[in-house]
């Protein structure tokens, strides 16, 4: 009887944790998770009011659970031909899980296991270029060495171009290095190679060429010390607003909408900053990805007290290359970028320092 119980437990374990990966299972898992995300996003967008949206955020699809399940599907199939078709999506859909230490192997992460398996078994595979682009979530030295190897030695020049684009993106996370001019030239060389060799290669819903174009715009317009692009748009009352009208005073711009997870915290932060720094000469401006009627209602009930551009179609967000909401920019009195990131203490400290400089003049 005891032996039978052990066998039943063993077979149950096998059903829950397959010892060998399965391509059909990996494909089904990814498609199912994407469909789940799409359905949940549609519900959030259609939710009536902040309370309904908060409830939906409590049941959001869990990327860590997805990552764990996909890793099980990949486990044991590191050398299979289909491995590179699905491994990049582990990093894209579950970035936090991908850089979390593997249980019982604290020196490894799902990302490092995928990267090292690709290097060992699939280096000459044309799909390794897509993996290089997915690896940009990890700016660590091991990833950089691997991507540099692909860029320099892979037999397919299209793959080299994708790796070059990945190196340019990784370099963005490291600043300008010690020799600024030399480092910027290297980045431009990588982008040039990406355009020449791989401009037409599809990466999700975009192409390497479009990624390169966005990167070049960012490096010449959106990085610290650059004059931020002017914004011309309309507010909820359909009156024209222009960013450059605020020249001569510090500006904080926050991209937001009421459907995002941190909506309450962000709006509280904005009211606090406006109350504390607005009266001292700083302009707080929102870019609201909302409908006109929704924004008007929030202004009417007092939850929104700052000036906003309406950006329901995402045109301003696209100009500033906003990927995740909320996003925050702090500009000095000349319109130059001093901070870009998320709303919080660092953004507020930057703005306060600029206000103090203004008060000294």
The 8 nearest C-alpha neighbors of each residue, nearest first, counted from 0:
[[1, 3, 2, 4, 5, 6, 7, 8],
 [0, 2, 4, 3, 5, 6, 7, 8],
 [1, 3, 5, 0, 4, 6, 7, 8],
 [4, 2, 6, 0, 5, 1, 7, 8],
 [3, 5, 1, 7, 2, 6, 8, 0],
 [4, 6, 8, 2, 3, 7, 9, 1],
 [7, 5, 9, 3, 8, 4, 10, 2],
 [8, 6, 4, 10, 9, 5, 11, 3],
 [7, 9, 11, 5, 6, 10, 4, 12],
 [10, 8, 6, 12, 7, 11, 5, 13],
 [11, 9, 13, 7, 12, 8, 6, 14],
 [10, 12, 8, 14, 9, 13, 7, 15],
 [13, 11, 9, 15, 10, 14, 16, 8],
 [14, 12, 10, 16, 17, 11, 15, 9],
 [15, 13, 11, 12, 16, 17, 10, 9],
 [14, 16, 12, 13, 17, 11, 10, 71],
 [17, 15, 13, 14, 12, 18, 71, 11],
 [18, 16, 13, 19, 14, 15, 71, 20],
 [19, 17, 16, 75, 20, 13, 74, 71],
 [20, 18, 75, 17, 74, 76, 21, 72],
 [21, 19, 72, 73, 74, 76, 75, 71],
 [20, 22, 24, 72, 23, 25, 19, 73],
 [23, 21, 25, 24, 26, 81, 20, 72],
 [24, 22, 26, 25, 21, 27, 28, 20],
 [23, 25, 27, 21, 22, 26, 28, 72],
 [26, 24, 22, 28, 23, 27, 72, 69],
 [25, 27, 23, 29, 28, 24, 22, 30],
 [28, 26, 24, 30, 25, 29, 31, 23],
 [27, 29, 31, 25, 26, 30, 24, 32],
 [30, 28, 32, 26, 31, 27, 33, 25],
 [31, 29, 33, 27, 32, 28, 34, 26],
 [30, 32, 28, 34, 29, 33, 27, 35],
 [31, 33, 35, 29, 34, 30, 28, 36],
 [34, 32, 36, 30, 35, 31, 29, 37],
 [35, 33, 37, 31, 36, 32, 30, 38],
 [34, 36, 32, 38, 33, 37, 31, 39],
 [37, 35, 33, 39, 34, 38, 40, 32],
 [36, 38, 34, 40, 35, 39, 41, 33],
 [39, 37, 41, 35, 40, 36, 34, 42],
 [38, 40, 42, 36, 41, 37, 35, 43],
 [41, 39, 43, 37, 42, 38, 36, 44],
 [40, 42, 44, 38, 39, 43, 45, 37],
 [41, 43, 45, 39, 40, 44, 46, 38],
 [44, 42, 40, 46, 45, 41, 52, 39],
 [43, 45, 41, 42, 46, 40, 258, 52],
 [44, 46, 42, 43, 41, 47, 40, 52],
 [47, 45, 43, 44, 51, 52, 42, 48],
 [46, 48, 51, 45, 49, 52, 50, 44],
 [47, 49, 51, 50, 46, 52, 257, 258],
 [50, 48, 52, 51, 53, 257, 47, 258],
 [51, 49, 53, 52, 48, 54, 47, 55],
 [50, 52, 54, 53, 49, 48, 46, 47],
 [51, 53, 49, 55, 50, 54, 46, 43],
 [54, 52, 50, 56, 55, 51, 49, 57],
 [53, 55, 51, 57, 52, 56, 50, 58],
 [54, 56, 52, 57, 58, 53, 59, 51],
 [57, 55, 59, 53, 58, 54, 52, 260],
 [56, 58, 54, 55, 59, 53, 52, 60],
 [59, 57, 55, 56, 60, 54, 61, 39],
 [58, 60, 56, 57, 61, 55, 39, 36],
 [61, 59, 62, 36, 58, 35, 39, 32],
 [60, 62, 64, 63, 59, 65, 58, 93],
 [63, 61, 65, 93, 64, 66, 60, 92],
 [64, 62, 66, 96, 65, 61, 93, 67],
 [65, 63, 67, 66, 62, 61, 68, 60],
 [64, 66, 62, 68, 63, 67, 69, 61],
 [67, 65, 63, 69, 93, 64, 68, 89],
 [66, 68, 70, 64, 65, 69, 63, 71],
 [69, 67, 71, 65, 70, 66, 64, 72],
 [70, 68, 72, 66, 71, 67, 65, 25],
 [69, 71, 73, 67, 72, 68, 74, 66],
 [72, 70, 74, 68, 69, 73, 67, 20],
 [71, 73, 20, 69, 70, 74, 21, 25],
 [74, 72, 20, 70, 71, 76, 75, 69],
 [75, 73, 71, 20, 76, 72, 19, 70],
 [74, 76, 19, 20, 77, 73, 18, 78],
 [77, 75, 79, 20, 78, 73, 74, 19],
 [76, 78, 79, 75, 116, 82, 73, 74],
 [77, 79, 120, 76, 80, 82, 116, 121],
 [80, 78, 76, 82, 81, 77, 120, 83],
 [81, 79, 82, 78, 83, 121, 84, 77],
 [80, 82, 84, 79, 83, 22, 85, 76],
 [81, 83, 79, 84, 80, 85, 86, 77],
 [84, 82, 86, 85, 81, 126, 127, 87],
 [85, 83, 81, 82, 86, 126, 87, 88],
 [84, 86, 83, 88, 87, 82, 25, 89],
 [85, 87, 83, 89, 88, 82, 84, 113],
 [88, 86, 130, 89, 90, 133, 85, 91],
 [89, 87, 91, 90, 86, 85, 92, 133],
 [88, 90, 87, 86, 91, 92, 93, 66],
 [91, 89, 94, 88, 87, 93, 97, 92],
 [90, 92, 88, 89, 93, 94, 133, 87],
 [91, 93, 89, 88, 90, 94, 62, 66],
 [92, 94, 62, 66, 96, 90, 95, 89],
 [95, 93, 97, 90, 96, 91, 92, 98],
 [96, 94, 97, 98, 93, 99, 63, 62],
 [95, 97, 99, 63, 93, 94, 98, 66],
 [98, 96, 109, 94, 110, 95, 99, 90],
 [97, 99, 108, 96, 95, 110, 109, 100],
 [98, 100, 96, 108, 97, 101, 95, 109],
 [101, 99, 108, 105, 107, 102, 98, 106],
 [100, 102, 108, 104, 107, 105, 103, 99],
 [103, 101, 104, 100, 105, 107, 108, 99],
 [102, 104, 105, 101, 100, 106, 107, 108],
 [103, 105, 101, 102, 106, 107, 100, 108],
 [106, 104, 100, 107, 101, 103, 102, 108],
 [105, 107, 104, 100, 108, 101, 103, 111],
 [108, 106, 105, 100, 104, 101, 111, 112],
 [107, 109, 100, 101, 111, 110, 98, 99],
 [110, 108, 97, 112, 111, 113, 98, 101],
 [111, 109, 97, 113, 108, 112, 98, 114],
 [110, 112, 114, 108, 113, 109, 115, 107],
 [111, 113, 109, 115, 110, 114, 116, 108],
 [114, 112, 110, 116, 111, 115, 117, 109],
 [115, 113, 111, 117, 116, 112, 110, 118],
 [114, 116, 118, 112, 117, 113, 111, 119],
 [117, 115, 119, 113, 118, 114, 77, 120],
 [116, 118, 121, 114, 115, 120, 119, 122],
 [119, 117, 122, 115, 116, 120, 121, 114],
 [118, 120, 116, 117, 115, 121, 122, 78],
 [121, 119, 78, 117, 116, 118, 122, 77],
 [122, 120, 117, 124, 123, 118, 119, 127],
 [121, 123, 118, 124, 117, 120, 119, 127],
 [124, 122, 121, 125, 153, 154, 127, 155],
 [123, 125, 121, 126, 122, 127, 83, 128],
 [126, 124, 127, 158, 128, 123, 155, 157],
 [127, 125, 128, 124, 129, 83, 130, 84],
 [126, 128, 130, 129, 125, 124, 131, 122],
 [129, 127, 158, 131, 161, 126, 130, 162],
 [130, 128, 132, 127, 131, 126, 133, 87],
 [129, 131, 127, 133, 87, 128, 132, 134],
 [132, 130, 134, 128, 129, 133, 162, 146],
 [131, 133, 165, 129, 130, 134, 135, 128],
 [132, 134, 130, 131, 135, 87, 90, 91],
 [133, 135, 131, 136, 132, 137, 130, 142],
 [134, 136, 137, 133, 169, 132, 165, 138],
 [137, 135, 134, 138, 133, 94, 90, 169],
 [136, 138, 135, 139, 134, 142, 98, 169],
 [139, 137, 169, 135, 136, 142, 140, 143],
 [140, 138, 137, 142, 141, 143, 144, 169],
 [139, 141, 143, 142, 144, 138, 145, 137],
 [142, 140, 144, 143, 139, 145, 111, 138],
 [143, 141, 145, 140, 144, 139, 146, 138],
 [142, 144, 140, 146, 145, 141, 147, 139],
 [145, 143, 147, 141, 142, 146, 140, 148],
 [144, 146, 142, 148, 143, 147, 141, 149],
 [147, 145, 149, 143, 148, 144, 162, 131],
 [148, 146, 150, 144, 149, 145, 143, 151],
 [147, 149, 145, 151, 146, 150, 152, 144],
 [150, 148, 153, 146, 147, 152, 151, 159],
 [151, 149, 159, 162, 147, 148, 163, 152],
 [150, 152, 148, 149, 147, 153, 159, 146],
 [153, 151, 149, 148, 150, 154, 159, 147],
 [152, 154, 149, 155, 159, 151, 150, 123],
 [155, 153, 152, 156, 123, 158, 159, 149],
 [156, 154, 158, 157, 153, 159, 125, 123],
 [155, 157, 159, 158, 196, 160, 154, 153],
 [158, 156, 197, 160, 196, 159, 155, 161],
 [157, 159, 128, 161, 156, 160, 155, 125],
 [158, 160, 150, 156, 162, 157, 161, 163],
 [161, 159, 193, 163, 196, 157, 197, 158],
 [160, 162, 164, 158, 128, 163, 159, 193],
 [161, 163, 165, 150, 159, 164, 160, 131],
 [164, 162, 189, 160, 166, 165, 161, 193],
 [163, 165, 161, 167, 162, 193, 166, 190],
 [164, 166, 162, 132, 168, 163, 167, 131],
 [167, 165, 169, 163, 168, 164, 170, 162],
 [166, 168, 170, 164, 186, 165, 169, 189],
 [169, 167, 165, 171, 170, 166, 164, 135],
 [170, 168, 166, 171, 167, 172, 135, 138],
 [171, 169, 167, 173, 172, 168, 166, 174],
 [170, 172, 168, 169, 173, 174, 167, 175],
 [171, 173, 170, 169, 174, 138, 168, 175],
 [174, 172, 170, 171, 175, 176, 169, 138],
 [175, 173, 171, 176, 172, 170, 179, 177],
 [174, 176, 179, 182, 173, 177, 183, 178],
 [177, 175, 178, 174, 179, 182, 173, 181],
 [176, 178, 179, 175, 182, 181, 180, 174],
 [179, 177, 181, 176, 180, 182, 175, 183],
 [178, 180, 182, 175, 181, 177, 176, 183],
 [181, 179, 183, 182, 178, 184, 175, 185],
 [182, 180, 184, 178, 183, 179, 185, 177],
 [181, 183, 185, 179, 184, 180, 178, 175],
 [182, 184, 186, 180, 185, 181, 179, 187],
 [185, 183, 187, 181, 182, 186, 188, 180],
 [186, 184, 188, 182, 183, 187, 189, 181],
 [185, 187, 183, 189, 167, 188, 184, 190],
 [186, 188, 190, 184, 189, 185, 191, 183],
 [187, 189, 185, 191, 186, 190, 184, 192],
 [190, 188, 163, 186, 192, 187, 191, 167],
 [189, 191, 193, 187, 192, 188, 164, 211],
 [190, 192, 188, 194, 193, 189, 187, 195],
 [191, 193, 195, 189, 190, 194, 160, 196],
 [194, 192, 160, 190, 197, 164, 191, 196],
 [193, 195, 198, 191, 192, 208, 197, 196],
 [196, 194, 192, 193, 197, 191, 198, 160],
 [195, 197, 160, 157, 193, 194, 192, 156],
 [198, 196, 157, 160, 193, 200, 199, 194],
 [197, 199, 208, 194, 207, 200, 196, 195],
 [198, 200, 197, 206, 208, 201, 207, 194],
 [199, 201, 197, 206, 207, 198, 202, 208],
 [202, 200, 206, 205, 203, 199, 207, 204],
 [203, 201, 206, 205, 204, 200, 207, 129],
 [202, 204, 205, 201, 206, 129, 200, 207],
 [203, 205, 202, 201, 206, 209, 207, 200],
 [204, 206, 202, 203, 201, 209, 207, 210],
 [207, 205, 201, 202, 209, 208, 200, 199],
 [206, 208, 198, 210, 209, 200, 211, 197],
 [209, 207, 198, 211, 206, 210, 194, 199],
 [210, 208, 212, 206, 211, 207, 213, 205],
 [209, 211, 207, 213, 208, 212, 214, 206],
 [210, 212, 214, 208, 209, 213, 190, 207],
 [211, 213, 209, 215, 214, 210, 208, 216],
 [214, 212, 216, 210, 211, 215, 217, 209],
 [213, 215, 211, 217, 212, 216, 210, 218],
 [216, 214, 218, 212, 217, 213, 211, 219],
 [215, 217, 213, 219, 214, 218, 220, 212],
 [218, 216, 221, 214, 220, 215, 219, 213],
 [217, 219, 215, 216, 222, 220, 221, 214],
 [218, 220, 216, 217, 215, 221, 225, 222],
 [221, 219, 217, 225, 216, 227, 218, 222],
 [220, 222, 217, 227, 218, 225, 219, 223],
 [221, 223, 225, 218, 220, 224, 217, 336],
 [224, 222, 336, 337, 225, 338, 221, 335],
 [223, 225, 336, 335, 222, 337, 226, 221],
 [226, 224, 335, 220, 223, 336, 222, 227],
 [227, 225, 335, 334, 336, 220, 228, 224],
 [226, 228, 335, 220, 221, 225, 334, 336],
 [229, 227, 230, 226, 220, 221, 319, 318],
 [228, 230, 242, 243, 227, 231, 241, 226],
 [231, 229, 242, 241, 228, 232, 315, 243],
 [232, 230, 241, 240, 229, 242, 239, 233],
 [231, 233, 240, 239, 308, 230, 241, 234],
 [234, 232, 239, 237, 238, 240, 308, 309],
 [233, 235, 308, 237, 309, 236, 238, 307],
 [234, 236, 237, 291, 295, 309, 294, 233],
 [237, 235, 234, 238, 233, 295, 291, 239],
 [238, 236, 233, 234, 235, 239, 232, 309],
 [237, 239, 233, 236, 234, 240, 235, 232],
 [238, 240, 233, 232, 237, 234, 241, 231],
 [241, 239, 232, 233, 231, 238, 242, 234],
 [240, 242, 231, 230, 243, 244, 232, 239],
 [241, 243, 230, 244, 229, 245, 231, 240],
 [242, 244, 245, 246, 241, 229, 230, 334],
 [243, 245, 242, 241, 246, 240, 247, 229],
 [246, 244, 243, 242, 248, 247, 282, 250],
 [247, 245, 243, 244, 248, 332, 333, 334],
 [246, 248, 332, 333, 245, 249, 334, 331],
 [247, 249, 332, 246, 281, 245, 280, 250],
 [250, 248, 331, 332, 281, 330, 353, 282],
 [251, 249, 282, 330, 281, 329, 283, 252],
 [250, 252, 329, 283, 328, 284, 282, 330],
 [253, 251, 284, 328, 285, 327, 283, 329],
 [254, 252, 327, 285, 326, 286, 255, 328],
 [253, 255, 286, 326, 325, 285, 287, 327],
 [256, 254, 325, 287, 324, 253, 286, 288],
 [255, 257, 288, 287, 258, 259, 289, 262],
 [256, 258, 262, 259, 255, 49, 289, 263],
 [259, 257, 256, 52, 43, 260, 44, 262],
 [260, 258, 262, 261, 257, 256, 324, 325],
 [259, 261, 262, 56, 258, 53, 263, 52],
 [260, 262, 264, 259, 263, 265, 325, 324],
 [263, 261, 265, 257, 259, 264, 260, 266],
 [264, 262, 266, 265, 261, 267, 257, 260],
 [265, 263, 267, 261, 266, 262, 268, 269],
 [266, 264, 268, 262, 267, 263, 261, 269],
 [265, 267, 269, 263, 268, 264, 262, 270],
 [268, 266, 264, 270, 265, 269, 263, 271],
 [267, 269, 265, 271, 266, 270, 264, 272],
 [270, 268, 266, 272, 271, 267, 273, 265],
 [269, 271, 273, 267, 268, 272, 274, 266],
 [270, 272, 268, 274, 269, 273, 275, 267],
 [273, 271, 275, 269, 274, 270, 276, 268],
 [272, 274, 277, 270, 276, 271, 275, 269],
 [273, 275, 271, 272, 277, 276, 270, 278],
 [274, 276, 272, 273, 277, 271, 278, 279],
 [277, 275, 279, 278, 273, 272, 281, 274],
 [278, 276, 273, 281, 279, 280, 274, 282],
 [277, 279, 276, 280, 275, 274, 281, 273],
 [280, 278, 276, 277, 281, 354, 275, 358],
 [279, 281, 277, 278, 248, 282, 276, 354],
 [282, 280, 277, 249, 250, 276, 248, 279],
 [283, 281, 250, 277, 251, 284, 249, 280],
 [282, 284, 251, 250, 252, 273, 281, 305],
 [285, 283, 252, 306, 307, 251, 282, 305],
 [284, 286, 307, 253, 252, 254, 287, 306],
 [285, 287, 254, 308, 307, 253, 310, 255],
 [286, 288, 309, 255, 289, 310, 256, 285],
 [289, 287, 311, 310, 256, 255, 309, 313],
 [290, 288, 311, 287, 256, 294, 293, 291],
 [289, 291, 293, 292, 311, 294, 288, 309],
 [290, 292, 294, 235, 293, 295, 289, 309],
 [291, 293, 295, 290, 294, 296, 235, 289],
 [294, 292, 296, 290, 295, 291, 289, 297],
 [295, 293, 297, 291, 296, 292, 289, 298],
 [296, 294, 298, 292, 293, 297, 235, 299],
 [295, 297, 299, 293, 294, 298, 292, 300],
 [298, 296, 294, 300, 299, 302, 295, 303],
 [299, 297, 303, 295, 301, 296, 300, 302],
 [298, 300, 296, 297, 301, 295, 302, 303],
 [299, 301, 297, 298, 302, 296, 303, 295],
 [302, 300, 298, 303, 299, 297, 304, 296],
 [301, 303, 297, 300, 298, 304, 266, 299],
 [304, 302, 298, 301, 297, 305, 266, 270],
 [303, 305, 301, 298, 302, 270, 306, 273],
 [306, 304, 303, 284, 307, 283, 285, 273],
 [305, 307, 284, 285, 304, 308, 283, 234],
 [308, 306, 285, 286, 284, 234, 287, 309],
 [307, 309, 234, 286, 233, 232, 287, 310],
 [310, 308, 287, 234, 311, 233, 307, 286],
 [311, 309, 288, 313, 287, 312, 308, 286],
 [310, 312, 288, 289, 313, 290, 309, 287],
 [311, 313, 310, 314, 288, 315, 309, 289],
 [314, 312, 316, 310, 311, 315, 317, 288],
 [313, 315, 317, 316, 312, 318, 310, 311],
 [316, 314, 318, 317, 313, 310, 319, 230],
 [317, 315, 313, 321, 319, 318, 314, 320],
 [316, 318, 320, 314, 315, 319, 313, 321],
 [319, 317, 315, 316, 320, 314, 321, 228],
 [318, 320, 316, 317, 321, 315, 221, 228],
 [321, 319, 317, 318, 316, 322, 213, 217],
 [320, 322, 316, 319, 323, 317, 326, 324],
 [323, 321, 320, 324, 316, 317, 326, 325],
 [324, 322, 321, 325, 326, 254, 259, 255],
 [325, 323, 326, 255, 254, 259, 322, 321],
 [324, 326, 255, 254, 323, 341, 327, 253],
 [327, 325, 341, 254, 324, 253, 340, 342],
 [326, 328, 253, 341, 342, 340, 339, 252],
 [329, 327, 339, 252, 338, 251, 253, 330],
 [328, 330, 251, 338, 337, 250, 336, 252],
 [331, 329, 336, 250, 334, 335, 337, 249],
 [330, 332, 249, 334, 333, 335, 353, 337],
 [331, 333, 248, 247, 249, 334, 246, 330],
 [334, 332, 331, 335, 246, 247, 226, 248],
 [333, 335, 330, 331, 226, 332, 227, 246],
 [336, 334, 226, 225, 330, 224, 331, 333],
 [335, 337, 330, 223, 224, 225, 338, 227],
 [336, 338, 330, 223, 329, 335, 224, 331],
 [339, 337, 329, 328, 336, 346, 340, 223],
 [340, 338, 328, 327, 329, 341, 337, 336],
 [339, 341, 327, 326, 338, 328, 342, 346],
 [340, 342, 326, 327, 343, 325, 339, 346],
 [343, 341, 327, 346, 326, 340, 265, 325],
 [342, 344, 346, 345, 347, 341, 268, 265],
 [343, 345, 347, 346, 348, 342, 349, 341],
 [346, 344, 348, 347, 343, 349, 342, 338],
 [345, 347, 349, 344, 343, 348, 342, 350],
 [346, 348, 344, 350, 349, 345, 351, 343],
 [349, 347, 351, 345, 350, 346, 344, 352],
 [350, 348, 346, 352, 347, 351, 345, 353],
 [349, 351, 347, 353, 348, 352, 354, 346],
 [350, 352, 354, 348, 353, 349, 347, 355],
 [353, 351, 355, 349, 354, 350, 348, 356],
 [352, 354, 356, 350, 351, 355, 357, 249],
 [353, 355, 357, 351, 356, 352, 358, 350],
 [356, 354, 358, 352, 357, 353, 351, 359],
 [357, 355, 353, 359, 354, 358, 352, 360],
 [356, 358, 354, 355, 359, 360, 353, 248],
 [357, 359, 355, 356, 360, 354, 279, 280],
 [360, 358, 356, 357, 355, 354, 353, 352],
 [359, 358, 357, 356, 355, 354, 353, 247]]
